[in-house]
Amino acid sequence: MTKTATRTWADVKPDDQPARRAIPEGLWLRCPNCAQMIYRRQMEANQHVCPECDHHYRIGAAERIRQLADPDTFVPMFTNLRPKNPLNFTDLKPYPDRIRAEQIKTGQNEGCQAGELFIKGRAAMVACLDLTFMMGSMGSVVGEILTRSIEHATDKKLPLIITSCSGGARMQEAGLSLMQMAKTSAALARFDDAGGLFISVLTDPTTGGVTASFAMLGDVILAEPNALIGFAGPRVIQQTIRQELPEGFQRSEFLLKKGMVDRVVHRHQLRSEIARLIDYSGA
C-alpha cells in the first residue's frame, strides 16, 4: 500500500500560488477631511466633492470651466501668451526650466485660462486661475490674461466671472508680478465705470496678492465652502501677533460672518447661482 504524499505551504512554489487580482493604483483615495475611503470615479462624478462629508477638492482651470460652461460653448482666448524671463531669475533652477516643466506637466502655457462661454444660456466672459500651474501664482502673463479678459468683457458688455485659486504673486518675477495687482485693479475700475457686472468666485486657496487685488473687488463675491481665503497664512499671522486665532479663521464661513464675502455656495449650486446673479443684474 503506497503512502499518499501530502503538500504543505512550504512545498508550494511562487508560480503555483493563485494569482492575486491587482487593484489599479489611485482607484481609491482617503478624504483629507473625514478620512473615509472614497472611490475616485464617484468623487469625480460628484464634481470633485466628497460624497461623505462635502469636502471640496481643489480642481484645475480646465475642470472648473467644464463645470461652469454649457456643453461646447467655451471659446478659449489669449492662448498665445508665453512668459519671459526678463530678470534672469534662478532659484533651485532657472525660471525658464521651471516654466517648461510646468507646461509639460499641465499641458497649459500659463496659470490662467480665459474665454467666452454660456452659463445656463447666459453669455459671459470667464477667467480661471489654474492651481496646477505653479500653484496658480500671478505672474505677468496671468495678469495680462486677466486684464485682457476684463477689457474684452468691457468692450462686449459681458458679465465677468473670475475664479481665484492661488498662492499669490509669483516670486520669480518679483516687482513685475506685484505690478499685476495694480494693473488688474485699474482694468476692473474701468469695467465698473462702464457698468459691468463682476462676479468673483473664491476657492481653496485664495491668498497673497490675488486676495489683495482683483479677487476682493467683485460686485458680488462668492466662495466655496471652507476655502482658505486671506493675504498671509494663519500660521504667519499667529506667530506675528502672538495670539490664538478664532476657530475657522480665514475660512469662507468666517469671512461670511465678517462681511468679507457675500455668499458661500456649494459647488453643485455655483452654475445656478451665477446665472441667477446675471439675471438679477440685467447684464
C-alpha positions as CSV (number, residue, x, y, z in Angstrom):
1,M,0.0,0.0,0.0
2,T,1.5,3.3,-1.1
3,K,1.5,6.3,1.0
4,T,0.0,9.4,-0.4
5,A,2.3,12.4,-0.2
6,T,0.9,15.5,1.4
7,R,1.9,19.0,0.4
8,T,2.4,21.9,2.8
9,W,2.6,25.6,2.0
10,A,6.4,25.3,2.3
11,D,6.3,23.0,-0.7
12,V,4.3,25.4,-2.9
13,K,6.4,27.4,-5.3
14,P,5.5,31.0,-6.1
15,D,4.4,30.0,-9.6
16,D,1.9,27.5,-8.1
17,Q,0.2,30.1,-5.8
18,P,-3.1,31.6,-7.0
19,A,-2.6,34.9,-8.7
20,R,-3.9,37.9,-6.8
21,R,-6.1,40.4,-8.7
22,A,-4.2,43.7,-8.9
23,I,-6.0,46.8,-7.8
24,P,-5.2,49.8,-10.1
25,E,-3.2,52.4,-8.3
26,G,-5.2,55.6,-7.4
27,L,-8.6,53.8,-7.7
28,W,-9.4,54.8,-4.1
29,L,-8.4,57.8,-2.1
30,R,-8.8,58.9,1.5
31,C,-10.7,62.1,2.1
32,P,-8.5,64.6,4.0
33,N,-11.5,65.9,5.9
34,C,-13.5,62.9,7.0
35,A,-10.8,60.2,6.5
36,Q,-13.3,57.9,4.6
37,M,-12.1,55.8,1.7
38,I,-13.7,57.1,-1.5
39,Y,-14.0,55.6,-4.9
40,R,-12.2,58.2,-7.1
41,R,-14.6,58.0,-10.0
42,Q,-17.5,58.6,-7.7
43,M,-15.8,61.7,-6.3
44,E,-15.0,63.0,-9.8
45,A,-18.6,62.3,-10.9
46,N,-19.7,64.3,-7.9
47,Q,-17.9,67.4,-9.2
48,H,-14.8,66.6,-7.2
49,V,-16.7,66.8,-3.9
50,C,-16.5,64.1,-1.2
51,P,-19.9,62.2,-1.2
52,E,-19.5,61.6,2.6
53,C,-18.7,65.0,4.1
54,D,-19.0,67.5,1.1
55,H,-15.3,68.3,1.2
56,H,-14.5,70.3,-1.9
57,Y,-11.3,69.1,-3.6
58,R,-9.1,71.5,-5.4
59,I,-9.5,71.4,-9.2
60,G,-7.7,72.9,-12.2
61,A,-8.9,75.6,-14.6
62,A,-10.0,73.2,-17.3
63,E,-12.2,71.2,-14.9
64,R,-13.6,74.5,-13.4
65,I,-14.6,75.7,-16.9
66,R,-16.1,72.3,-17.8
67,Q,-18.3,72.5,-14.7
68,L,-19.4,76.1,-15.3
69,A,-19.9,76.2,-19.1
70,D,-22.8,74.9,-21.1
71,P,-21.6,72.0,-23.2
72,D,-19.5,73.0,-26.2
73,T,-19.9,76.7,-25.6
74,F,-16.4,77.7,-24.2
75,V,-14.3,79.6,-26.7
76,P,-10.7,79.9,-25.3
77,M,-8.9,83.2,-25.8
78,F,-5.4,84.7,-25.3
79,T,-3.8,81.2,-25.6
80,N,-0.7,82.6,-27.5
81,L,0.8,84.4,-24.5
82,R,4.0,83.0,-23.1
83,P,6.1,84.0,-20.0
84,K,9.5,85.6,-20.4
85,N,12.4,85.8,-18.0
86,P,13.5,89.5,-18.0
87,L,15.1,89.2,-14.6
88,N,17.1,86.1,-15.4
89,F,15.8,84.6,-12.2
90,T,17.2,81.4,-10.8
91,D,16.3,79.7,-7.5
92,L,16.7,75.9,-7.3
93,K,16.7,76.0,-11.1
94,P,16.4,78.7,-13.8
95,Y,12.9,80.2,-14.2
96,P,12.6,79.1,-17.9
97,D,13.3,75.5,-16.9
98,R,10.6,75.7,-14.2
99,I,8.1,77.1,-16.6
100,R,8.9,74.4,-19.2
101,A,8.4,71.7,-16.6
102,E,5.0,73.1,-15.6
103,Q,3.9,73.4,-19.2
104,I,4.8,69.7,-19.8
105,K,3.1,68.6,-16.6
106,T,-0.2,70.5,-17.2
107,G,-0.3,70.9,-21.0
108,Q,-1.0,74.6,-20.5
109,N,1.1,77.6,-21.3
110,E,0.4,79.5,-18.1
111,G,-1.6,79.5,-14.9
112,C,-4.8,81.1,-16.2
113,Q,-7.4,80.1,-18.8
114,A,-9.9,82.6,-20.2
115,G,-12.6,82.9,-22.8
116,E,-16.3,83.4,-23.6
117,L,-18.9,80.8,-22.6
118,F,-22.5,80.4,-21.8
119,I,-23.7,79.5,-18.3
120,K,-27.3,78.2,-18.4
121,G,-27.8,80.2,-21.6
122,R,-26.3,83.4,-20.3
123,A,-23.3,84.7,-22.2
124,A,-20.3,85.7,-20.1
125,M,-16.6,86.2,-20.0
126,V,-14.7,83.9,-17.7
127,A,-11.1,83.7,-16.4
128,C,-9.9,80.9,-14.2
129,L,-6.6,80.7,-12.3
130,D,-5.1,77.2,-12.5
131,L,-3.8,75.8,-9.2
132,T,-2.0,73.0,-11.0
133,F,0.4,75.5,-12.7
134,M,2.9,76.9,-10.2
135,M,0.2,77.0,-7.5
136,G,-1.9,79.5,-9.6
137,S,0.7,82.2,-8.9
138,M,0.2,85.5,-10.6
139,G,3.0,86.5,-12.9
140,S,3.0,89.0,-15.8
141,V,1.2,86.6,-18.2
142,V,-1.5,85.7,-15.8
143,G,-2.0,89.4,-15.1
144,E,-2.1,90.1,-18.8
145,I,-4.7,87.4,-19.5
146,L,-6.9,88.7,-16.6
147,T,-6.6,92.3,-17.9
148,R,-7.4,91.4,-21.5
149,S,-10.4,89.4,-20.2
150,I,-11.7,92.4,-18.2
151,E,-11.2,94.7,-21.2
152,H,-12.9,92.2,-23.6
153,A,-15.9,92.0,-21.2
154,T,-16.0,95.8,-21.1
155,D,-16.0,96.1,-24.9
156,K,-18.6,93.3,-25.4
157,K,-20.7,94.4,-22.4
158,L,-20.5,90.8,-21.0
159,P,-20.7,89.9,-17.3
160,L,-17.3,88.9,-16.0
161,I,-16.6,85.8,-13.8
162,I,-13.1,85.2,-12.3
163,T,-12.5,82.1,-10.3
164,S,-9.5,82.5,-8.0
165,C,-7.2,79.8,-6.5
166,S,-3.7,81.0,-6.0
167,G,-0.7,81.1,-3.7
168,G,-0.3,84.8,-4.5
169,A,2.3,86.7,-6.6
170,R,4.9,84.7,-8.4
171,M,8.2,85.4,-6.7
172,Q,10.3,84.5,-9.8
173,E,9.0,87.8,-11.4
174,A,9.5,90.0,-8.3
175,G,8.2,93.5,-8.9
176,L,6.7,92.6,-12.3
177,S,4.4,90.2,-10.6
178,L,3.4,92.8,-7.9
179,M,2.5,95.3,-10.6
180,Q,-0.2,92.9,-11.9
181,M,-2.2,93.8,-8.7
182,A,-2.4,97.5,-9.8
183,K,-2.9,96.5,-13.5
184,T,-5.9,94.2,-12.9
185,S,-7.4,96.5,-10.4
186,A,-7.3,99.5,-12.7
187,A,-8.9,97.5,-15.5
188,L,-11.7,96.5,-13.1
189,A,-12.2,100.2,-12.2
190,R,-12.8,101.0,-15.9
191,F,-15.1,97.9,-16.2
192,D,-17.1,99.2,-13.2
193,D,-17.3,102.7,-14.7
194,A,-18.8,101.1,-17.8
195,G,-21.5,99.5,-15.7
196,G,-20.2,95.9,-15.9
197,L,-21.0,93.0,-13.6
198,F,-18.1,91.3,-11.9
199,I,-18.7,88.1,-10.0
200,S,-15.6,87.0,-8.1
201,V,-15.5,83.3,-7.1
202,L,-13.0,82.4,-4.3
203,T,-11.9,78.8,-4.0
204,D,-9.3,77.0,-1.9
205,P,-6.8,78.6,-1.5
206,T,-7.1,82.3,-2.5
207,T,-4.1,84.0,-0.9
208,G,-1.4,86.7,-1.2
209,G,-1.5,89.3,-3.9
210,V,-4.6,87.8,-5.6
211,T,-6.6,88.4,-2.5
212,A,-5.1,91.8,-2.1
213,S,-6.2,92.9,-5.6
214,F,-8.9,91.7,-8.1
215,A,-10.3,88.8,-6.0
216,M,-11.9,91.0,-3.4
217,L,-13.1,93.7,-5.9
218,G,-16.2,91.8,-7.2
219,D,-19.6,93.4,-7.3
220,V,-20.6,90.0,-5.8
221,I,-18.1,87.8,-4.0
222,L,-18.9,84.1,-3.8
223,A,-16.8,81.5,-2.0
224,E,-16.8,77.7,-2.0
225,P,-17.3,76.1,1.4
226,N,-14.3,76.0,3.8
227,A,-12.0,77.7,1.3
228,L,-8.8,79.3,2.7
229,I,-9.0,83.0,1.9
230,G,-6.6,85.6,3.1
231,F,-3.4,87.5,2.5
232,A,-0.8,85.9,4.8
233,G,-1.4,82.4,6.1
234,P,-2.9,81.9,9.6
235,R,0.4,80.4,10.9
236,V,2.3,83.6,9.9
237,I,-0.4,85.8,11.5
238,Q,-0.4,83.8,14.7
239,Q,3.3,83.9,15.0
240,T,3.3,87.7,14.3
241,I,0.6,88.8,16.7
242,R,1.3,86.0,19.3
243,Q,-2.4,85.4,19.9
244,E,-4.6,82.4,19.4
245,L,-6.7,82.8,16.3
246,P,-10.5,82.3,16.3
247,E,-12.0,79.0,15.2
248,G,-12.3,78.8,11.4
249,F,-10.2,81.9,10.9
250,Q,-9.7,82.8,7.2
251,R,-12.2,80.2,6.1
252,S,-15.2,81.1,3.8
253,E,-17.8,80.8,6.6
254,F,-15.8,83.0,8.9
255,L,-15.4,85.7,6.2
256,L,-19.1,85.5,5.5
257,K,-19.9,86.3,9.1
258,K,-17.4,89.3,9.0
259,G,-19.0,90.6,5.8
260,M,-16.0,89.9,3.5
261,V,-17.9,87.6,1.2
262,D,-21.5,87.8,0.1
263,R,-22.4,84.1,-0.1
264,V,-20.9,80.7,0.5
265,V,-22.0,78.5,-2.4
266,H,-21.7,74.7,-2.8
267,R,-20.0,73.7,-6.0
268,H,-23.2,71.9,-7.1
269,Q,-25.1,75.2,-6.9
270,L,-22.5,77.5,-8.4
271,R,-23.7,77.5,-12.0
272,S,-27.3,78.2,-10.9
273,E,-26.1,81.0,-8.5
274,I,-24.1,82.7,-11.2
275,A,-26.9,82.5,-13.7
276,R,-29.3,84.0,-11.2
277,L,-27.0,86.9,-10.4
278,I,-26.6,87.7,-14.1
279,D,-30.4,87.8,-14.4
280,Y,-30.8,90.0,-11.3
281,S,-28.3,92.5,-12.7
282,G,-29.8,92.6,-16.1
283,A,-26.4,92.1,-17.6
